[in-house]
Amino acid sequence: MANADYSQAAMVLALIGALSFIVAAVLGFIALASIESIGAVSGIPASLMGGALMMVAIISVVCGIVVLVGALMIKNPAKRQTASILVLVFGVIGFLGGGGIILTGTILSVIAGILGLISKS
């Protein structure tokens, strides 16, 4: 089992993680539009809530795109280590963007990064 090729599993998990980050970002932008149209929420100004939500959504979409690119690079043995590190690092950074949908993006990206790193070349 030490010489097993986990690159296919790593790629699939990273793709699902990237999709989770991107869906979370889209939902964040939808929520942002809702908050901006409502105004103040529970005494918190809409501009403050909107700014925080915008930051979270931007982090999520950037991490989703980088994890997606890393997932597509994992199948290439020459780029596997670099891609796995990208997926791992941006999966953890994506935690700041909400972690995808219920932390799914972060968890799957971390698992995919580790599988990519231990996969045989």
TIFI-654221 format. One record per residue (C-alpha): residue number from 0; z, x, y. Coordinates in Angstrom, 3 decimals, padded with zeros to 6 digits. Each point is the difference from the previous one (the first is absolute). Example, Ala and Ser with C-alpha at 12.3 -4.5 7.8 and 13.67 -1.06 7.14 Angstrom:
# TIFI-654221
<r k="0" up="007.800" east="012.300" north="-004.500"/>
<r k="1" up="-000.660" east="001.370" north="003.440"/>
This chain:
# TIFI-654221
<r k="0" up="000.000" east="000.000" north="000.000"/>
<r k="1" up="000.428" east="002.964" north="002.343"/>
<r k="2" up="-003.786" east="000.427" north="000.233"/>
<r k="3" up="-000.776" east="-003.684" north="000.565"/>
<r k="4" up="-002.428" east="-001.022" north="002.726"/>
<r k="5" up="001.732" east="-002.508" north="002.261"/>
<r k="6" up="-002.632" east="000.139" north="002.728"/>
<r k="7" up="-001.428" east="-003.452" north="-000.790"/>
<r k="8" up="003.456" east="-001.616" north="000.137"/>
<r k="9" up="000.817" east="001.927" north="003.173"/>
<r k="10" up="-003.208" east="-001.177" north="001.644"/>
<r k="11" up="000.573" east="-003.660" north="-000.919"/>
<r k="12" up="003.630" east="000.033" north="001.143"/>
<r k="13" up="-000.955" east="001.702" north="003.268"/>
<r k="14" up="-002.758" east="-002.558" north="000.602"/>
<r k="15" up="002.441" east="-002.869" north="-000.528"/>
<r k="16" up="002.533" east="001.735" north="002.263"/>
<r k="17" up="-002.631" east="000.481" north="002.711"/>
<r k="18" up="-001.010" east="-003.645" north="-000.269"/>
<r k="19" up="003.663" east="-000.973" north="000.361"/>
<r k="20" up="000.335" east="002.055" north="003.194"/>
<r k="21" up="-003.178" east="-001.482" north="001.472"/>
<r k="22" up="000.974" east="-003.599" north="-000.853"/>
<r k="23" up="003.437" east="000.589" north="001.540"/>
<r k="24" up="-001.696" east="001.300" north="003.160"/>
<r k="25" up="-002.240" east="-003.058" north="000.221"/>
<r k="26" up="003.030" east="-002.261" north="-000.431"/>
<r k="27" up="001.766" east="002.012" north="002.701"/>
<r k="28" up="-002.884" east="-000.512" north="002.419"/>
<r k="29" up="000.024" east="-003.742" north="-000.782"/>
<r k="30" up="003.745" east="-000.132" north="000.647"/>
<r k="31" up="-000.549" east="001.939" north="003.219"/>
<r k="32" up="-002.464" east="-002.602" north="001.209"/>
<r k="33" up="002.468" east="-002.757" north="-000.858"/>
<r k="34" up="002.878" east="001.667" north="001.834"/>
<r k="35" up="-002.124" east="000.659" north="003.074"/>
<r k="36" up="-001.013" east="-003.673" north="000.132"/>
<r k="37" up="003.568" east="-001.300" north="-000.452"/>
<r k="38" up="001.706" east="002.238" north="002.539"/>
<r k="39" up="003.639" east="001.052" north="-000.313"/>
<r k="40" up="001.485" east="-000.119" north="-003.494"/>
<r k="41" up="003.780" east="-000.416" north="-000.284"/>
<r k="42" up="000.535" east="001.426" north="003.466"/>
<r k="43" up="-002.055" east="003.129" north="-000.730"/>
<r k="44" up="-002.946" east="000.328" north="002.380"/>
<r k="45" up="-003.375" east="-000.475" north="-001.654"/>
<r k="46" up="-001.246" east="003.300" north="001.416"/>
<r k="47" up="002.791" east="001.910" north="-001.785"/>
<r k="48" up="-000.562" east="-001.821" north="-003.281"/>
<r k="49" up="-003.755" east="000.358" north="000.371"/>
<r k="50" up="000.222" east="003.729" north="000.705"/>
<r k="51" up="002.177" east="000.644" north="-003.050"/>
<r k="52" up="-002.202" east="-002.128" north="-002.228"/>
<r k="53" up="-003.123" east="001.702" north="001.326"/>
<r k="54" up="001.462" east="003.433" north="-000.829"/>
<r k="55" up="000.892" east="-001.091" north="-003.531"/>
<r k="56" up="-003.458" east="-001.485" north="-000.564"/>
<r k="57" up="-001.758" east="003.127" north="001.310"/>
<r k="58" up="002.087" east="002.269" north="-002.243"/>
<r k="59" up="-000.775" east="-002.249" north="-002.950"/>
<r k="60" up="-003.754" east="-000.058" north="000.579"/>
<r k="61" up="-000.215" east="003.784" north="000.538"/>
<r k="62" up="001.995" east="000.689" north="-003.149"/>
<r k="63" up="-002.099" east="-002.521" north="-001.909"/>
<r k="64" up="-003.238" east="001.699" north="001.026"/>
<r k="65" up="001.276" east="003.500" north="-000.837"/>
<r k="66" up="001.354" east="-001.166" north="-003.379"/>
<r k="67" up="-003.350" east="-001.705" north="-000.683"/>
<r k="68" up="-001.920" east="003.200" north="000.753"/>
<r k="69" up="002.456" east="001.989" north="-002.128"/>
<r k="70" up="-000.398" east="-002.474" north="-002.855"/>
<r k="71" up="-003.757" east="000.472" north="000.026"/>
<r k="72" up="000.434" east="003.806" north="000.020"/>
<r k="73" up="002.449" east="000.077" north="-002.941"/>
<r k="74" up="-002.782" east="-000.302" north="-002.604"/>
<r k="75" up="-001.539" east="003.275" north="001.173"/>
<r k="76" up="001.867" east="002.805" north="-001.847"/>
<r k="77" up="-000.683" east="002.495" north="002.796"/>
<r k="78" up="001.644" east="-002.261" north="002.596"/>
<r k="79" up="002.636" east="-001.652" north="-002.201"/>
<r k="80" up="002.999" east="002.020" north="001.189"/>
<r k="81" up="-000.825" east="-000.444" north="003.692"/>
<r k="82" up="-000.716" east="-003.701" north="-000.480"/>
<r k="83" up="003.205" east="-000.533" north="-001.966"/>
<r k="84" up="002.058" east="001.661" north="002.718"/>
<r k="85" up="-001.720" east="-002.167" north="002.641"/>
<r k="86" up="000.730" east="-003.153" north="-001.995"/>
<r k="87" up="003.601" east="001.054" north="-000.565"/>
<r k="88" up="000.717" east="000.990" north="003.621"/>
<r k="89" up="-001.699" east="-002.981" north="001.627"/>
<r k="90" up="001.558" east="-002.341" north="-002.546"/>
<r k="91" up="003.415" east="001.178" north="001.164"/>
<r k="92" up="-001.025" east="-000.140" north="003.684"/>
<r k="93" up="-001.257" east="-003.522" north="-000.667"/>
<r k="94" up="003.595" east="-000.995" north="-000.627"/>
<r k="95" up="000.378" east="000.062" north="003.793"/>
<r k="96" up="-002.816" east="-002.518" north="000.202"/>
<r k="97" up="001.827" east="-002.470" north="-002.201"/>
<r k="98" up="-000.895" east="001.640" north="-003.292"/>
<r k="99" up="-002.932" east="-002.252" north="-000.666"/>
<r k="100" up="000.823" east="-003.412" north="-001.401"/>
<r k="101" up="003.665" east="000.077" north="-001.097"/>
<r k="102" up="-000.120" east="003.819" north="-000.352"/>
<r k="103" up="-002.839" east="-000.279" north="-002.539"/>
<r k="104" up="-002.241" east="002.385" north="001.920"/>
<r k="105" up="002.653" east="002.693" north="000.275"/>
<r k="106" up="001.117" east="-000.226" north="-003.633"/>
<r k="107" up="-003.524" east="-000.033" north="-001.444"/>
<r k="108" up="-001.168" east="002.814" north="002.277"/>
<r k="109" up="002.918" east="002.223" north="-000.959"/>
<r k="110" up="-000.583" east="-000.646" north="-003.711"/>
<r k="111" up="-003.743" east="000.629" north="000.446"/>
<r k="112" up="000.638" east="003.258" north="001.865"/>
<r k="113" up="002.313" east="001.247" north="-002.732"/>
<r k="114" up="-002.421" east="-001.018" north="-002.765"/>
<r k="115" up="-002.821" east="001.761" north="001.821"/>
<r k="116" up="002.062" east="003.172" north="000.323"/>
<r k="117" up="000.974" east="000.128" north="-003.688"/>
<r k="118" up="-003.459" east="-000.942" north="-001.245"/>
<r k="119" up="-001.922" east="002.742" north="-001.755"/>
<r k="120" up="-002.836" east="001.580" north="001.939"/>
